[in-house]
Amino acid sequence: FALVARDRSTFDKLLQWTQNNLAQGNLAQHLPAWLWGQNEEKHWNVLDTNSATDANLWLAYDLLEASRIWQAPQY
């Protein structure tokens, strides 16, 4: 939704959170985990490291579109 709203600041924040929390700090090397939540000790973290193919496709599309819209090849 941040991409559609052309809200680059929010897009970057969400992308950074996703990379740091779901992709072990590196989206280039790790697919994002699909399940985030509180564990038994009430700490927020990845509960299942498996990835979700549909989410991965949307993330790839969003990054390609962000690159095109904002002329930012780093995406």
CHARMM internal coordinates of N, CA and C (Angstrom, degrees):
IC EDIT
DIST 1 N 1 CA 1.4488
DIST 1 CA 1 C 1.5310
ANGL 1 N 1 CA 1 C 111.46
DIST 1 C 2 N 1.3169
ANGL 1 CA 1 C 2 N 117.19
DIHE 1 N 1 CA 1 C 2 N -32.54
DIST 2 N 2 CA 1.4652
ANGL 1 C 2 N 2 CA 120.00
DIHE 1 CA 1 C 2 N 2 CA 177.69
DIST 2 CA 2 C 1.5265
ANGL 2 N 2 CA 2 C 110.14
DIHE 1 C 2 N 2 CA 2 C -63.58
DIST 2 C 3 N 1.3186
ANGL 2 CA 2 C 3 N 116.73
DIHE 2 N 2 CA 2 C 3 N -37.56
DIST 3 N 3 CA 1.4636
ANGL 2 C 3 N 3 CA 120.15
DIHE 2 CA 2 C 3 N 3 CA 178.76
DIST 3 CA 3 C 1.5237
ANGL 3 N 3 CA 3 C 110.68
DIHE 2 C 3 N 3 CA 3 C -65.38
DIST 3 C 4 N 1.3105
ANGL 3 CA 3 C 4 N 117.29
DIHE 3 N 3 CA 3 C 4 N -46.98
DIST 4 N 4 CA 1.4664
ANGL 3 C 4 N 4 CA 121.80
DIHE 3 CA 3 C 4 N 4 CA -179.41
DIST 4 CA 4 C 1.5255
ANGL 4 N 4 CA 4 C 110.35
DIHE 3 C 4 N 4 CA 4 C -62.57
DIST 4 C 5 N 1.3271
ANGL 4 CA 4 C 5 N 117.07
DIHE 4 N 4 CA 4 C 5 N -36.96
DIST 5 N 5 CA 1.4637
ANGL 4 C 5 N 5 CA 121.87
DIHE 4 CA 4 C 5 N 5 CA 179.02
DIST 5 CA 5 C 1.5295
ANGL 5 N 5 CA 5 C 111.97
DIHE 4 C 5 N 5 CA 5 C -78.82
DIST 5 C 6 N 1.3239
ANGL 5 CA 5 C 6 N 116.72
DIHE 5 N 5 CA 5 C 6 N -3.59
DIST 6 N 6 CA 1.4734
ANGL 5 C 6 N 6 CA 122.56
DIHE 5 CA 5 C 6 N 6 CA -177.84
DIST 6 CA 6 C 1.5280
ANGL 6 N 6 CA 6 C 111.20
DIHE 5 C 6 N 6 CA 6 C 58.59
DIST 6 C 7 N 1.3304
ANGL 6 CA 6 C 7 N 114.77
DIHE 6 N 6 CA 6 C 7 N 37.07
DIST 7 N 7 CA 1.4683
ANGL 6 C 7 N 7 CA 122.07
DIHE 6 CA 6 C 7 N 7 CA -179.96
DIST 7 CA 7 C 1.5253
ANGL 7 N 7 CA 7 C 107.97
DIHE 6 C 7 N 7 CA 7 C -100.00
DIST 7 C 8 N 1.3125
ANGL 7 CA 7 C 8 N 115.27
DIHE 7 N 7 CA 7 C 8 N 85.24
DIST 8 N 8 CA 1.4622
ANGL 7 C 8 N 8 CA 120.15
DIHE 7 CA 7 C 8 N 8 CA -174.45
DIST 8 CA 8 C 1.5291
ANGL 8 N 8 CA 8 C 112.43
DIHE 7 C 8 N 8 CA 8 C -64.94
DIST 8 C 9 N 1.2924
ANGL 8 CA 8 C 9 N 117.58
DIHE 8 N 8 CA 8 C 9 N -36.57
DIST 9 N 9 CA 1.4582
ANGL 8 C 9 N 9 CA 120.49
DIHE 8 CA 8 C 9 N 9 CA 179.68
DIST 9 CA 9 C 1.5313
ANGL 9 N 9 CA 9 C 111.08
DIHE 8 C 9 N 9 CA 9 C -60.28
DIST 9 C 10 N 1.3176
ANGL 9 CA 9 C 10 N 116.76
DIHE 9 N 9 CA 9 C 10 N -48.22
DIST 10 N 10 CA 1.4715
ANGL 9 C 10 N 10 CA 120.34
DIHE 9 CA 9 C 10 N 10 CA 178.42
DIST 10 CA 10 C 1.5218
ANGL 10 N 10 CA 10 C 110.51
DIHE 9 C 10 N 10 CA 10 C -67.11
DIST 10 C 11 N 1.3324
ANGL 10 CA 10 C 11 N 116.93
DIHE 10 N 10 CA 10 C 11 N -39.87
DIST 11 N 11 CA 1.4630
ANGL 10 C 11 N 11 CA 120.28
DIHE 10 CA 10 C 11 N 11 CA 177.64
DIST 11 CA 11 C 1.5208
ANGL 11 N 11 CA 11 C 110.23
DIHE 10 C 11 N 11 CA 11 C -57.09
DIST 11 C 12 N 1.3285
ANGL 11 CA 11 C 12 N 116.57
DIHE 11 N 11 CA 11 C 12 N -47.32
DIST 12 N 12 CA 1.4689
ANGL 11 C 12 N 12 CA 120.65
DIHE 11 CA 11 C 12 N 12 CA -179.75
DIST 12 CA 12 C 1.5226
ANGL 12 N 12 CA 12 C 112.07
DIHE 11 C 12 N 12 CA 12 C -63.79
DIST 12 C 13 N 1.3181
ANGL 12 CA 12 C 13 N 117.31
DIHE 12 N 12 CA 12 C 13 N -39.43
DIST 13 N 13 CA 1.4712
ANGL 12 C 13 N 13 CA 120.61
DIHE 12 CA 12 C 13 N 13 CA 177.72
DIST 13 CA 13 C 1.5318
ANGL 13 N 13 CA 13 C 111.15
DIHE 12 C 13 N 13 CA 13 C -63.70
DIST 13 C 14 N 1.3155
ANGL 13 CA 13 C 14 N 116.38
DIHE 13 N 13 CA 13 C 14 N -44.52
DIST 14 N 14 CA 1.4647
ANGL 13 C 14 N 14 CA 120.47
DIHE 13 CA 13 C 14 N 14 CA 179.39
DIST 14 CA 14 C 1.5310
ANGL 14 N 14 CA 14 C 111.59
DIHE 13 C 14 N 14 CA 14 C -66.13
DIST 14 C 15 N 1.3111
ANGL 14 CA 14 C 15 N 116.02
DIHE 14 N 14 CA 14 C 15 N -40.25
DIST 15 N 15 CA 1.4627
ANGL 14 C 15 N 15 CA 120.42
DIHE 14 CA 14 C 15 N 15 CA 178.16
DIST 15 CA 15 C 1.5247
ANGL 15 N 15 CA 15 C 110.51
DIHE 14 C 15 N 15 CA 15 C -64.02
DIST 15 C 16 N 1.3288
ANGL 15 CA 15 C 16 N 116.96
DIHE 15 N 15 CA 15 C 16 N -43.78
DIST 16 N 16 CA 1.4651
ANGL 15 C 16 N 16 CA 120.68
DIHE 15 CA 15 C 16 N 16 CA 178.96
DIST 16 CA 16 C 1.5257
ANGL 16 N 16 CA 16 C 110.80
DIHE 15 C 16 N 16 CA 16 C -63.74
DIST 16 C 17 N 1.3296
ANGL 16 CA 16 C 17 N 117.71
DIHE 16 N 16 CA 16 C 17 N -42.96
DIST 17 N 17 CA 1.4666
ANGL 16 C 17 N 17 CA 121.20
DIHE 16 CA 16 C 17 N 17 CA 178.59
DIST 17 CA 17 C 1.5302
ANGL 17 N 17 CA 17 C 109.86
DIHE 16 C 17 N 17 CA 17 C -61.73
DIST 17 C 18 N 1.3255
ANGL 17 CA 17 C 18 N 116.17
DIHE 17 N 17 CA 17 C 18 N -45.06
DIST 18 N 18 CA 1.4579
ANGL 17 C 18 N 18 CA 120.84
DIHE 17 CA 17 C 18 N 18 CA 179.91
DIST 18 CA 18 C 1.5185
ANGL 18 N 18 CA 18 C 110.86
DIHE 17 C 18 N 18 CA 18 C -60.06
DIST 18 C 19 N 1.3186
ANGL 18 CA 18 C 19 N 116.11
DIHE 18 N 18 CA 18 C 19 N -46.76
DIST 19 N 19 CA 1.4674
ANGL 18 C 19 N 19 CA 120.12
DIHE 18 CA 18 C 19 N 19 CA 179.49
DIST 19 CA 19 C 1.5299
ANGL 19 N 19 CA 19 C 111.48
DIHE 18 C 19 N 19 CA 19 C -62.62
DIST 19 C 20 N 1.3154
ANGL 19 CA 19 C 20 N 116.47
DIHE 19 N 19 CA 19 C 20 N -48.24
DIST 20 N 20 CA 1.4701
ANGL 19 C 20 N 20 CA 120.45
DIHE 19 CA 19 C 20 N 20 CA -176.65
DIST 20 CA 20 C 1.5238
ANGL 20 N 20 CA 20 C 113.55
DIHE 19 C 20 N 20 CA 20 C -68.12
DIST 20 C 21 N 1.3225
ANGL 20 CA 20 C 21 N 116.56
DIHE 20 N 20 CA 20 C 21 N -38.47
DIST 21 N 21 CA 1.4511
ANGL 20 C 21 N 21 CA 119.66
DIHE 20 CA 20 C 21 N 21 CA -172.08
DIST 21 CA 21 C 1.5201
ANGL 21 N 21 CA 21 C 114.98
DIHE 20 C 21 N 21 CA 21 C -100.50
DIST 21 C 22 N 1.3081
ANGL 21 CA 21 C 22 N 117.97
DIHE 21 N 21 CA 21 C 22 N -31.65
DIST 22 N 22 CA 1.4596
ANGL 21 C 22 N 22 CA 120.20
DIHE 21 CA 21 C 22 N 22 CA -176.43
DIST 22 CA 22 C 1.5208
ANGL 22 N 22 CA 22 C 114.24
DIHE 21 C 22 N 22 CA 22 C -106.26
DIST 22 C 23 N 1.3348
ANGL 22 CA 22 C 23 N 117.37
DIHE 22 N 22 CA 22 C 23 N -19.59
DIST 23 N 23 CA 1.4662
ANGL 22 C 23 N 23 CA 120.48
DIHE 22 CA 22 C 23 N 23 CA -175.53
DIST 23 CA 23 C 1.5264
ANGL 23 N 23 CA 23 C 112.60
DIHE 22 C 23 N 23 CA 23 C -118.69
DIST 23 C 24 N 1.2999
ANGL 23 CA 23 C 24 N 116.67
DIHE 23 N 23 CA 23 C 24 N 28.94
DIST 24 N 24 CA 1.4709
ANGL 23 C 24 N 24 CA 121.49
DIHE 23 CA 23 C 24 N 24 CA 176.19
DIST 24 CA 24 C 1.5221
ANGL 24 N 24 CA 24 C 112.29
DIHE 23 C 24 N 24 CA 24 C 53.19
DIST 24 C 25 N 1.3422
ANGL 24 CA 24 C 25 N 116.54
DIHE 24 N 24 CA 24 C 25 N 29.97
DIST 25 N 25 CA 1.4532
ANGL 24 C 25 N 25 CA 120.97
DIHE 24 CA 24 C 25 N 25 CA 176.47
DIST 25 CA 25 C 1.5121
ANGL 25 N 25 CA 25 C 115.85
DIHE 24 C 25 N 25 CA 25 C 85.54
DIST 25 C 26 N 1.3454
ANGL 25 CA 25 C 26 N 118.28
DIHE 25 N 25 CA 25 C 26 N 0.86
DIST 26 N 26 CA 1.4549
ANGL 25 C 26 N 26 CA 119.14
DIHE 25 CA 25 C 26 N 26 CA -176.55
DIST 26 CA 26 C 1.5279
ANGL 26 N 26 CA 26 C 110.73
DIHE 25 C 26 N 26 CA 26 C -154.07
DIST 26 C 27 N 1.3279
ANGL 26 CA 26 C 27 N 116.69
DIHE 26 N 26 CA 26 C 27 N 100.31
DIST 27 N 27 CA 1.4666
ANGL 26 C 27 N 27 CA 120.43
DIHE 26 CA 26 C 27 N 27 CA 178.48
DIST 27 CA 27 C 1.5229
ANGL 27 N 27 CA 27 C 112.87
DIHE 26 C 27 N 27 CA 27 C -68.64
DIST 27 C 28 N 1.3145
ANGL 27 CA 27 C 28 N 117.51
DIHE 27 N 27 CA 27 C 28 N -20.89
DIST 28 N 28 CA 1.4639
ANGL 27 C 28 N 28 CA 120.04
DIHE 27 CA 27 C 28 N 28 CA 178.30
DIST 28 CA 28 C 1.5245
ANGL 28 N 28 CA 28 C 111.65
DIHE 27 C 28 N 28 CA 28 C -71.92
DIST 28 C 29 N 1.3204
ANGL 28 CA 28 C 29 N 117.06
DIHE 28 N 28 CA 28 C 29 N -23.00
DIST 29 N 29 CA 1.4644
ANGL 28 C 29 N 29 CA 120.47
DIHE 28 CA 28 C 29 N 29 CA -177.07
DIST 29 CA 29 C 1.5280
ANGL 29 N 29 CA 29 C 114.04
DIHE 28 C 29 N 29 CA 29 C -113.05
DIST 29 C 30 N 1.3455
ANGL 29 CA 29 C 30 N 117.50
DIHE 29 N 29 CA 29 C 30 N -17.57
DIST 30 N 30 CA 1.4638
ANGL 29 C 30 N 30 CA 120.07
DIHE 29 CA 29 C 30 N 30 CA -175.31
DIST 30 CA 30 C 1.5214
ANGL 30 N 30 CA 30 C 110.99
DIHE 29 C 30 N 30 CA 30 C -135.84
DIST 30 C 31 N 1.3142
ANGL 30 CA 30 C 31 N 116.12
DIHE 30 N 30 CA 30 C 31 N 131.77
DIST 31 N 31 CA 1.4535
ANGL 30 C 31 N 31 CA 119.51
DIHE 30 CA 30 C 31 N 31 CA 171.32
DIST 31 CA 31 C 1.5258
ANGL 31 N 31 CA 31 C 107.93
DIHE 30 C 31 N 31 CA 31 C -70.83
DIST 31 C 32 N 1.3281
ANGL 31 CA 31 C 32 N 117.73
DIHE 31 N 31 CA 31 C 32 N 145.91
DIST 32 N 32 CA 1.4572
ANGL 31 C 32 N 32 CA 118.92
DIHE 31 CA 31 C 32 N 32 CA -179.17
DIST 32 CA 32 C 1.5264
ANGL 32 N 32 CA 32 C 111.90
DIHE 31 C 32 N 32 CA 32 C -70.12
DIST 32 C 33 N 1.3163
ANGL 32 CA 32 C 33 N 114.93
DIHE 32 N 32 CA 32 C 33 N 142.43
DIST 33 N 33 CA 1.4581
ANGL 32 C 33 N 33 CA 120.94
DIHE 32 CA 32 C 33 N 33 CA 175.66
DIST 33 CA 33 C 1.5323
ANGL 33 N 33 CA 33 C 108.97
DIHE 32 C 33 N 33 CA 33 C -66.54
DIST 33 C 34 N 1.3088
ANGL 33 CA 33 C 34 N 116.28
DIHE 33 N 33 CA 33 C 34 N 155.92
DIST 34 N 34 CA 1.4585
ANGL 33 C 34 N 34 CA 118.65
DIHE 33 CA 33 C 34 N 34 CA -175.97
DIST 34 CA 34 C 1.5193
ANGL 34 N 34 CA 34 C 113.83
DIHE 33 C 34 N 34 CA 34 C -98.37
DIST 34 C 35 N 1.3302
ANGL 34 CA 34 C 35 N 118.01
DIHE 34 N 34 CA 34 C 35 N -16.87
DIST 35 N 35 CA 1.4645
ANGL 34 C 35 N 35 CA 118.56
DIHE 34 CA 34 C 35 N 35 CA -174.54
DIST 35 CA 35 C 1.5224
ANGL 35 N 35 CA 35 C 111.61
DIHE 34 C 35 N 35 CA 35 C -124.87
DIST 35 C 36 N 1.3217
ANGL 35 CA 35 C 36 N 115.82
DIHE 35 N 35 CA 35 C 36 N 118.22
DIST 36 N 36 CA 1.4618
ANGL 35 C 36 N 36 CA 124.51
DIHE 35 CA 35 C 36 N 36 CA -179.63
DIST 36 CA 36 C 1.5242
ANGL 36 N 36 CA 36 C 107.54
DIHE 35 C 36 N 36 CA 36 C -120.26
DIST 36 C 37 N 1.3067
ANGL 36 CA 36 C 37 N 116.94
DIHE 36 N 36 CA 36 C 37 N 138.71
DIST 37 N 37 CA 1.4618
ANGL 36 C 37 N 37 CA 119.23
DIHE 36 CA 36 C 37 N 37 CA 177.43
DIST 37 CA 37 C 1.5068
ANGL 37 N 37 CA 37 C 111.40
DIHE 36 C 37 N 37 CA 37 C 177.79
DIST 37 C 38 N 1.3160
ANGL 37 CA 37 C 38 N 115.70
DIHE 37 N 37 CA 37 C 38 N -168.76
DIST 38 N 38 CA 1.4570
ANGL 37 C 38 N 38 CA 121.65
DIHE 37 CA 37 C 38 N 38 CA 178.67
DIST 38 CA 38 C 1.5213
ANGL 38 N 38 CA 38 C 109.48
DIHE 37 C 38 N 38 CA 38 C -88.66
DIST 38 C 39 N 1.3225
ANGL 38 CA 38 C 39 N 114.80
DIHE 38 N 38 CA 38 C 39 N 134.05
DIST 39 N 39 CA 1.4595
ANGL 38 C 39 N 39 CA 119.44
DIHE 38 CA 38 C 39 N 39 CA 177.06
DIST 39 CA 39 C 1.5331
ANGL 39 N 39 CA 39 C 109.23
DIHE 38 C 39 N 39 CA 39 C -86.07
DIST 39 C 40 N 1.3204
ANGL 39 CA 39 C 40 N 116.53
DIHE 39 N 39 CA 39 C 40 N -173.51
DIST 40 N 40 CA 1.4583
ANGL 39 C 40 N 40 CA 120.76
DIHE 39 CA 39 C 40 N 40 CA -177.72
DIST 40 CA 40 C 1.5191
ANGL 40 N 40 CA 40 C 112.89
DIHE 39 C 40 N 40 CA 40 C -62.73
DIST 40 C 41 N 1.3395
ANGL 40 CA 40 C 41 N 117.26
DIHE 40 N 40 CA 40 C 41 N -27.16
DIST 41 N 41 CA 1.4671
ANGL 40 C 41 N 41 CA 121.76
DIHE 40 CA 40 C 41 N 41 CA 178.57
DIST 41 CA 41 C 1.5321
ANGL 41 N 41 CA 41 C 111.86
DIHE 40 C 41 N 41 CA 41 C -87.64
DIST 41 C 42 N 1.3336
ANGL 41 CA 41 C 42 N 117.09
DIHE 41 N 41 CA 41 C 42 N 7.62
DIST 42 N 42 CA 1.4696
ANGL 41 C 42 N 42 CA 123.80
DIHE 41 CA 41 C 42 N 42 CA 179.27
DIST 42 CA 42 C 1.5225
ANGL 42 N 42 CA 42 C 113.04
DIHE 41 C 42 N 42 CA 42 C 68.57
DIST 42 C 43 N 1.3416
ANGL 42 CA 42 C 43 N 117.60
DIHE 42 N 42 CA 42 C 43 N 24.91
DIST 43 N 43 CA 1.4629
ANGL 42 C 43 N 43 CA 122.27
DIHE 42 CA 42 C 43 N 43 CA 173.84
DIST 43 CA 43 C 1.5281
ANGL 43 N 43 CA 43 C 108.71
DIHE 42 C 43 N 43 CA 43 C -96.91
DIST 43 C 44 N 1.3176
ANGL 43 CA 43 C 44 N 115.97
DIHE 43 N 43 CA 43 C 44 N 138.73
DIST 44 N 44 CA 1.4630
ANGL 43 C 44 N 44 CA 120.62
DIHE 43 CA 43 C 44 N 44 CA 177.68
DIST 44 CA 44 C 1.5226
ANGL 44 N 44 CA 44 C 109.25
DIHE 43 C 44 N 44 CA 44 C -81.81
DIST 44 C 45 N 1.3230
ANGL 44 CA 44 C 45 N 116.21
DIHE 44 N 44 CA 44 C 45 N 125.30
DIST 45 N 45 CA 1.4616
ANGL 44 C 45 N 45 CA 120.90
DIHE 44 CA 44 C 45 N 45 CA 177.02
DIST 45 CA 45 C 1.5235
ANGL 45 N 45 CA 45 C 110.26
DIHE 44 C 45 N 45 CA 45 C -167.83
DIST 45 C 46 N 1.3236
ANGL 45 CA 45 C 46 N 115.98
DIHE 45 N 45 CA 45 C 46 N -177.06
DIST 46 N 46 CA 1.4580
ANGL 45 C 46 N 46 CA 122.12
DIHE 45 CA 45 C 46 N 46 CA 177.23
DIST 46 CA 46 C 1.5305
ANGL 46 N 46 CA 46 C 108.59
DIHE 45 C 46 N 46 CA 46 C -69.06
DIST 46 C 47 N 1.3219
ANGL 46 CA 46 C 47 N 115.40
DIHE 46 N 46 CA 46 C 47 N 128.64
DIST 47 N 47 CA 1.4606
ANGL 46 C 47 N 47 CA 120.71
DIHE 46 CA 46 C 47 N 47 CA 178.11
DIST 47 CA 47 C 1.5224
ANGL 47 N 47 CA 47 C 111.78
DIHE 46 C 47 N 47 CA 47 C -98.97
DIST 47 C 48 N 1.3251
ANGL 47 CA 47 C 48 N 116.67
DIHE 47 N 47 CA 47 C 48 N -22.77
DIST 48 N 48 CA 1.4659
ANGL 47 C 48 N 48 CA 121.70
DIHE 47 CA 47 C 48 N 48 CA 178.23
DIST 48 CA 48 C 1.5225
ANGL 48 N 48 CA 48 C 107.78
DIHE 47 C 48 N 48 CA 48 C -146.97
DIST 48 C 49 N 1.3290
ANGL 48 CA 48 C 49 N 116.93
DIHE 48 N 48 CA 48 C 49 N 117.24
DIST 49 N 49 CA 1.4684
ANGL 48 C 49 N 49 CA 120.90
DIHE 48 CA 48 C 49 N 49 CA -175.24
DIST 49 CA 49 C 1.5241
ANGL 49 N 49 CA 49 C 113.91
DIHE 48 C 49 N 49 CA 49 C -78.79
DIST 49 C 50 N 1.3133
ANGL 49 CA 49 C 50 N 118.99
DIHE 49 N 49 CA 49 C 50 N -8.00
DIST 50 N 50 CA 1.4623
ANGL 49 C 50 N 50 CA 120.28
DIHE 49 CA 49 C 50 N 50 CA 176.53
DIST 50 CA 50 C 1.5233
ANGL 50 N 50 CA 50 C 109.31
DIHE 49 C 50 N 50 CA 50 C -61.08
DIST 50 C 51 N 1.3135
ANGL 50 CA 50 C 51 N 116.16
DIHE 50 N 50 CA 50 C 51 N 152.69
DIST 51 N 51 CA 1.4637
ANGL 50 C 51 N 51 CA 120.32
DIHE 50 CA 50 C 51 N 51 CA 179.08
DIST 51 CA 51 C 1.5272
ANGL 51 N 51 CA 51 C 109.70
DIHE 50 C 51 N 51 CA 51 C -100.57
DIST 51 C 52 N 1.3218
ANGL 51 CA 51 C 52 N 115.21
DIHE 51 N 51 CA 51 C 52 N 166.00
DIST 52 N 52 CA 1.4610
ANGL 51 C 52 N 52 CA 121.67
DIHE 51 CA 51 C 52 N 52 CA 178.20
DIST 52 CA 52 C 1.5278
ANGL 52 N 52 CA 52 C 107.75
DIHE 51 C 52 N 52 CA 52 C -115.03
DIST 52 C 53 N 1.3087
ANGL 52 CA 52 C 53 N 117.12
DIHE 52 N 52 CA 52 C 53 N 118.11
DIST 53 N 53 CA 1.4597
ANGL 52 C 53 N 53 CA 121.54
DIHE 52 CA 52 C 53 N 53 CA -174.89
DIST 53 CA 53 C 1.5209
ANGL 53 N 53 CA 53 C 112.54
DIHE 52 C 53 N 53 CA 53 C -58.29
DIST 53 C 54 N 1.3224
ANGL 53 CA 53 C 54 N 117.80
DIHE 53 N 53 CA 53 C 54 N -41.90
DIST 54 N 54 CA 1.4602
ANGL 53 C 54 N 54 CA 118.95
DIHE 53 CA 53 C 54 N 54 CA -179.32
DIST 54 CA 54 C 1.5289
ANGL 54 N 54 CA 54 C 111.23
DIHE 53 C 54 N 54 CA 54 C -64.34
DIST 54 C 55 N 1.3045
ANGL 54 CA 54 C 55 N 117.78
DIHE 54 N 54 CA 54 C 55 N -40.13
DIST 55 N 55 CA 1.4653
ANGL 54 C 55 N 55 CA 120.91
DIHE 54 CA 54 C 55 N 55 CA 177.46
DIST 55 CA 55 C 1.5230
ANGL 55 N 55 CA 55 C 110.98
DIHE 54 C 55 N 55 CA 55 C -66.33
DIST 55 C 56 N 1.3163
ANGL 55 CA 55 C 56 N 117.42
DIHE 55 N 55 CA 55 C 56 N -38.16
DIST 56 N 56 CA 1.4626
ANGL 55 C 56 N 56 CA 120.95
DIHE 55 CA 55 C 56 N 56 CA 178.58
DIST 56 CA 56 C 1.5224
ANGL 56 N 56 CA 56 C 110.86
DIHE 55 C 56 N 56 CA 56 C -63.07
DIST 56 C 57 N 1.3218
ANGL 56 CA 56 C 57 N 117.17
DIHE 56 N 56 CA 56 C 57 N -40.06
DIST 57 N 57 CA 1.4638
ANGL 56 C 57 N 57 CA 120.74
DIHE 56 CA 56 C 57 N 57 CA 178.26
DIST 57 CA 57 C 1.5282
ANGL 57 N 57 CA 57 C 110.80
DIHE 56 C 57 N 57 CA 57 C -65.06
DIST 57 C 58 N 1.3276
ANGL 57 CA 57 C 58 N 117.53
DIHE 57 N 57 CA 57 C 58 N -42.39
DIST 58 N 58 CA 1.4649
ANGL 57 C 58 N 58 CA 120.43
DIHE 57 CA 57 C 58 N 58 CA 177.83
DIST 58 CA 58 C 1.5182
ANGL 58 N 58 CA 58 C 111.37
DIHE 57 C 58 N 58 CA 58 C -65.35
DIST 58 C 59 N 1.3136
ANGL 58 CA 58 C 59 N 116.89
DIHE 58 N 58 CA 58 C 59 N -39.62
DIST 59 N 59 CA 1.4653
ANGL 58 C 59 N 59 CA 120.19
DIHE 58 CA 58 C 59 N 59 CA 178.58
DIST 59 CA 59 C 1.5269
ANGL 59 N 59 CA 59 C 110.49
DIHE 58 C 59 N 59 CA 59 C -63.74
DIST 59 C 60 N 1.3204
ANGL 59 CA 59 C 60 N 117.46
DIHE 59 N 59 CA 59 C 60 N -44.03
DIST 60 N 60 CA 1.4690
ANGL 59 C 60 N 60 CA 120.85
DIHE 59 CA 59 C 60 N 60 CA 178.09
DIST 60 CA 60 C 1.5314
ANGL 60 N 60 CA 60 C 110.76
DIHE 59 C 60 N 60 CA 60 C -61.55
DIST 60 C 61 N 1.3181
ANGL 60 CA 60 C 61 N 116.80
DIHE 60 N 60 CA 60 C 61 N -43.99
DIST 61 N 61 CA 1.4579
ANGL 60 C 61 N 61 CA 121.10
DIHE 60 CA 60 C 61 N 61 CA 177.99
DIST 61 CA 61 C 1.5309
ANGL 61 N 61 CA 61 C 110.80
DIHE 60 C 61 N 61 CA 61 C -61.00
DIST 61 C 62 N 1.3308
ANGL 61 CA 61 C 62 N 116.42
DIHE 61 N 61 CA 61 C 62 N -46.87
DIST 62 N 62 CA 1.4699
ANGL 61 C 62 N 62 CA 120.56
DIHE 61 CA 61 C 62 N 62 CA 179.82
DIST 62 CA 62 C 1.5271
ANGL 62 N 62 CA 62 C 111.67
DIHE 61 C 62 N 62 CA 62 C -59.47
DIST 62 C 63 N 1.3184
ANGL 62 CA 62 C 63 N 116.65
DIHE 62 N 62 CA 62 C 63 N -41.86
DIST 63 N 63 CA 1.4669
ANGL 62 C 63 N 63 CA 119.86
DIHE 62 CA 62 C 63 N 63 CA 179.83
DIST 63 CA 63 C 1.5269
ANGL 63 N 63 CA 63 C 111.41
DIHE 62 C 63 N 63 CA 63 C -66.16
DIST 63 C 64 N 1.3215
ANGL 63 CA 63 C 64 N 116.90
DIHE 63 N 63 CA 63 C 64 N -41.29
DIST 64 N 64 CA 1.4675
ANGL 63 C 64 N 64 CA 119.94
DIHE 63 CA 63 C 64 N 64 CA 177.02
DIST 64 CA 64 C 1.5243
ANGL 64 N 64 CA 64 C 111.45
DIHE 63 C 64 N 64 CA 64 C -63.15
DIST 64 C 65 N 1.3293
ANGL 64 CA 64 C 65 N 116.42
DIHE 64 N 64 CA 64 C 65 N -44.43
DIST 65 N 65 CA 1.4634
ANGL 64 C 65 N 65 CA 120.39
DIHE 64 CA 64 C 65 N 65 CA 179.18
DIST 65 CA 65 C 1.5252
ANGL 65 N 65 CA 65 C 111.65
DIHE 64 C 65 N 65 CA 65 C -66.57
DIST 65 C 66 N 1.3238
ANGL 65 CA 65 C 66 N 117.75
DIHE 65 N 65 CA 65 C 66 N -40.21
DIST 66 N 66 CA 1.4641
ANGL 65 C 66 N 66 CA 120.93
DIHE 65 CA 65 C 66 N 66 CA 177.81
DIST 66 CA 66 C 1.5208
ANGL 66 N 66 CA 66 C 109.85
DIHE 65 C 66 N 66 CA 66 C -61.03
DIST 66 C 67 N 1.3064
ANGL 66 CA 66 C 67 N 116.61
DIHE 66 N 66 CA 66 C 67 N -41.34
DIST 67 N 67 CA 1.4583
ANGL 66 C 67 N 67 CA 121.31
DIHE 66 CA 66 C 67 N 67 CA 178.32
DIST 67 CA 67 C 1.5316
ANGL 67 N 67 CA 67 C 110.86
DIHE 66 C 67 N 67 CA 67 C -60.81
DIST 67 C 68 N 1.3131
ANGL 67 CA 67 C 68 N 115.17
DIHE 67 N 67 CA 67 C 68 N -43.52
DIST 68 N 68 CA 1.4754
ANGL 67 C 68 N 68 CA 120.24
DIHE 67 CA 67 C 68 N 68 CA -179.68
DIST 68 CA 68 C 1.5310
ANGL 68 N 68 CA 68 C 111.35
DIHE 67 C 68 N 68 CA 68 C -69.44
DIST 68 C 69 N 1.3165
ANGL 68 CA 68 C 69 N 116.89
DIHE 68 N 68 CA 68 C 69 N -49.63
DIST 69 N 69 CA 1.4650
ANGL 68 C 69 N 69 CA 121.22
DIHE 68 CA 68 C 69 N 69 CA -174.96
DIST 69 CA 69 C 1.5255
ANGL 69 N 69 CA 69 C 112.37
DIHE 68 C 69 N 69 CA 69 C -64.50
DIST 69 C 70 N 1.3335
ANGL 69 CA 69 C 70 N 116.03
DIHE 69 N 69 CA 69 C 70 N -44.43
DIST 70 N 70 CA 1.4640
ANGL 69 C 70 N 70 CA 119.61
DIHE 69 CA 69 C 70 N 70 CA -174.94
DIST 70 CA 70 C 1.5380
ANGL 70 N 70 CA 70 C 112.36
DIHE 69 C 70 N 70 CA 70 C -100.10
DIST 70 C 71 N 1.3401
ANGL 70 CA 70 C 71 N 116.37
DIHE 70 N 70 CA 70 C 71 N 9.31
DIST 71 N 71 CA 1.4665
ANGL 70 C 71 N 71 CA 120.24
DIHE 70 CA 70 C 71 N 71 CA 179.59
DIST 71 CA 71 C 1.5339
ANGL 71 N 71 CA 71 C 109.82
DIHE 70 C 71 N 71 CA 71 C 49.66
DIST 71 C 72 N 1.3348
ANGL 71 CA 71 C 72 N 115.44
DIHE 71 N 71 CA 71 C 72 N 51.06
DIST 72 N 72 CA 1.4665
ANGL 71 C 72 N 72 CA 121.84
DIHE 71 CA 71 C 72 N 72 CA -174.64
DIST 72 CA 72 C 1.5230
ANGL 72 N 72 CA 72 C 109.32
DIHE 71 C 72 N 72 CA 72 C -129.86
DIST 72 C 73 N 1.3320
ANGL 72 CA 72 C 73 N 117.22
DIHE 72 N 72 CA 72 C 73 N 91.43
DIST 73 N 73 CA 1.4601
ANGL 72 C 73 N 73 CA 120.75
DIHE 72 CA 72 C 73 N 73 CA -175.97
DIST 73 CA 73 C 1.5322
ANGL 73 N 73 CA 73 C 114.17
DIHE 72 C 73 N 73 CA 73 C -63.32
DIST 73 C 74 N 1.3418
ANGL 73 CA 73 C 74 N 118.20
DIHE 73 N 73 CA 73 C 74 N -16.20
DIST 74 N 74 CA 1.4791
ANGL 73 C 74 N 74 CA 119.29
DIHE 73 CA 73 C 74 N 74 CA 179.78
DIST 74 CA 74 C 1.5277
ANGL 74 N 74 CA 74 C 112.11
DIHE 73 C 74 N 74 CA 74 C -64.11
DIST 74 C 75 N 1.3241
ANGL 74 CA 74 C 75 N 116.83
DIHE 74 N 74 CA 74 C 75 N -21.81
DIST 75 N 75 CA 1.4656
ANGL 74 C 75 N 75 CA 118.34
DIHE 74 CA 74 C 75 N 75 CA 177.10
DIST 75 CA 75 C 1.5185
ANGL 75 N 75 CA 75 C 110.05
DIHE 74 C 75 N 75 CA 75 C -70.80
END
COOR INIT
IC SEED 1 N 1 CA 1 C
IC BUILD
